[in-house]
Amino acid sequence: MRHLLHMASYSSQTNMHARNLAIVWAPNLLRSKDIEATGFNGTAAFMEVRVQSIVVEFILTHVEQLFGDAPLHGTSQLGKGESA
């Protein structure tokens, strides 16, 4: 999410602000088993993707409030006085 937020910081040059990034990335970040299993199409699929994009846009616009200073996945805090 922080990477997408970083990409959104270039929106004046790319026009990929949080909403556009959410529309593009939501189906991959929040995959819907309902759509895949039932083969939704038309209005139902559109509404499902719309909900996904709203959720991703919300997360992107609230990254700091949601994640704060949490370490990025794959980084280790061990060795800094912490134990496993």
C-alpha positions in Angstrom: 0.0 0.0 0.0 2.9 2.3 0.7 4.3 1.7 -2.7 0.9 2.6 -4.3 0.7 5.7 -2.1 4.2 6.6 -3.4 3.0 6.2 -6.9 0.0 8.4 -6.2 2.4 11.2 -5.2 3.3 11.4 -8.9 -0.4 11.9 -9.9 0.2 15.4 -11.3 2.5 13.7 -14.0 0.8 10.4 -14.4 -2.9 11.1 -13.5 -2.8 7.9 -11.4 -4.1 9.3 -8.2 -5.5 7.1 -5.4 -8.8 6.5 -7.1 -7.3 5.4 -10.4 -4.8 3.2 -8.7 -7.6 1.7 -6.6 -9.6 0.9 -9.7 -6.7 -0.8 -11.4 -5.3 -2.7 -8.4 -8.5 -3.5 -6.4 -9.4 -6.7 -8.4 -5.9 -8.1 -7.7 -5.6 -7.0 -4.1 -9.2 -8.0 -3.0 -9.9 -10.9 -5.2 -13.5 -12.1 -5.0 -14.1 -15.8 -4.9 -17.8 -15.0 -5.6 -17.0 -13.5 -9.0 -14.5 -16.3 -9.9 -16.8 -19.1 -8.7 -20.1 -18.0 -10.2 -18.8 -16.2 -13.2 -20.5 -12.9 -12.4 -20.9 -10.7 -15.3 -22.5 -7.4 -16.2 -23.9 -5.3 -13.3 -23.1 -7.8 -10.5 -19.4 -7.9 -11.4 -19.3 -4.1 -11.9 -20.8 -3.6 -8.4 -18.4 -6.0 -6.8 -15.4 -4.3 -8.4 -16.8 -0.9 -7.4 -16.9 -2.0 -3.8 -13.3 -3.4 -4.0 -12.0 -0.1 -5.5 -13.7 1.9 -2.8 -12.1 -0.2 -0.1 -8.6 0.1 -1.7 -9.0 3.8 -2.2 -10.0 4.2 1.5 -6.9 2.2 2.5 -4.6 4.3 0.3 -5.9 7.6 1.6 -5.5 6.3 5.2 -2.2 4.4 5.1 -0.6 6.2 8.0 -3.7 5.9 10.2 -4.1 2.2 9.4 -0.5 1.0 9.4 1.5 3.8 11.2 5.1 2.8 11.6 4.5 -0.9 11.1 7.5 -2.5 9.4 7.1 -3.5 5.8 6.6 -7.2 5.1 9.9 -9.1 5.1 11.8 -6.6 7.2 13.1 -7.9 10.5 13.2 -6.0 13.8 15.1 -8.8 15.5 18.6 -8.0 16.6 17.5 -4.6 17.9 16.9 -5.7 21.5 13.9 -7.8 20.6 13.4 -11.5 20.9 11.6 -13.9 18.7 
